[in-house]
Amino acid sequence: MLSLIADINVRGDSGRYLKQYLELMREHLFAIFTQYRSIFGEDYNVEVGLKTNGEENTSKYSAEAEVLFSQHVLPSFALNVTKHIEETLKSHLASIPLDDRQTRQSLLTQLLYCGQSLARVGCDFTDVVIGAFFDGADAKEEEWVWEMTAAHRQRMTKLLQTAA
């Protein structure tokens, strides 16, 4: 997967890079998680015990989650991927101006869809990595991120309820 990420060529356009990066991650991670579970039959939610500390934008894991992450391949992989996504977002979002709302909203939407897709296989990392959108942001910027996230989750909940 790292070779696919390295092949993303957008010549310094962080917005385009992140869009392609998130799409690549969504497609391949969904396939990896699905195939792993179908082969090995492990059925656990890799989100268990995940906690976030919004003020510091750092992730903290419960003791239960630490044991799960250290003893099983899939949760450990999910943790490493989550850290990679968070680092990539922080690195590239820093070069996208806060007033470029259209690009930032597009990237947040892409991130939310990626998180939604992975949530179907038990790995919604959205709450952990969304803090990258707050680096350098003011209260107004933070507000639209939370509003957009809440609206997305409401739409997805309605879709899931109507599909059931």
Stockholm file with secondary structure:
# STOCKHOLM 1.0

chainA/1-164         MLSLIADINVRGDSGRYLKQYLELMREHLFAIFTQYRSIFGEDYNVEVGLKTNGEENTSKYSAEAEVLFSQHVLPSFALNVTKHIEETLKSHLASIPLDDRQTRQSLLTQLLYCGQSLARVGCDFTDVVIGAFFDGADAKEEEWVWEMTAAHRQRMTKLLQTAA
#=GR chainA/1-164 SS CHHHHHTCCCTTCHHHHHHHHHHHHHHHHHHHHHHHHHHHCCCCCTTTTEEEETTTTEEEECHHHHHHHHHCHHHHHHHHHHHHHHHHHHHHHTTSCTTCHHHHHHHHHHHHHHHHHHHTTTCCCHHHHGGGGGTTCCHHHHHHHHHHHHHHHHHHHHHHHHHC
#=GC SS_cons         CHHHHHTCCCTTCHHHHHHHHHHHHHHHHHHHHHHHHHHHCCCCCTTTTEEEETTTTEEEECHHHHHHHHHCHHHHHHHHHHHHHHHHHHHHHTTSCTTCHHHHHHHHHHHHHHHHHHHTTTCCCHHHHGGGGGTTCCHHHHHHHHHHHHHHHHHHHHHHHHHC
//
